């Protein structure tokens, strides 16, 4: 039964991410995971339950990877499911470590207390950061992302992503604490914050007119369009159109990775070029000012 509860907690914990954005479900799922880990009789059992939680969490959270396989010519779509689960088996190591640390360093008594909750939150911060850097890192879906559709997203500007994830674990675990007033206070505070229109911090900081800008371009082409005639050229033109026009401030223009399907650099075999690279570079440069830089991700 504890293993099944850990899997259930992992499966439902990912429902707070887009497109569902059911963040209260994620909070409840994290609380269930921490409760199951706290009741583990041994460190080995705590690690096992946390690993199962992680496998389920990342399998659901990374399901978009399988969809990309539907548009691969040389790989069957079913291979996408293998990729998602295989990746989840590895990524689950990080929640496993967080649960093990919480059990070893924070567990005291029969019920979770503040020390256990605080250690769990700190361990989540450390392991989520490690996940983002180990083996070049996989930073996708930090748990703090569940607050994006809520006013609490503004906290990220103060705490940063990882601390916000730790705060998320802390808030979720508050319902486990033995004091009813603490539980009620957390629930009421969250409910009131959800009533705040917009962001908590309403006034953005002033930016000088000549201060550097960053322009992130997102063409939003659906995967179904990849195989359509003229896709490469339409994608290029869409990104050029979205790059804006030069102004007083220098700009860094960032295009998504892998969205330039032409060779931009010289030196490749002539038969590889669909369009002369000098013309492509000139076309992109036409929307750049003298101090602008374009990071387009081409070759």
Buried (B, 14 or more C-beta within 10 A) or exposed (E): EBEEBBBBBBBBBBBBBEEEBBBBBBBBBBBBBBBBBBBBEEBEBBBBBBBBBBBBBBBBBBBBBBEBBEBEEEEEEEEBBEBBBEBBBBBBBBBBBBBBBBBEBBBEEEEBBBBBBBBBBBBBBBBBBBBBEEEEEBEBBBBBBBBBBBBBBBBBEEBBBBBBBBBBBBBBBBBBBEEEEBBEEBBEEBEEBEEEEEBBEEEEEEEEEEEEBEBEBEBEBEEEEBEEEEEBEBBBEBBBEBBBEBEEBBBEBBBBEEBBBBBBEEEEEEEEBEBEBEEBBEEBEEBBBEEBEBEBEBE
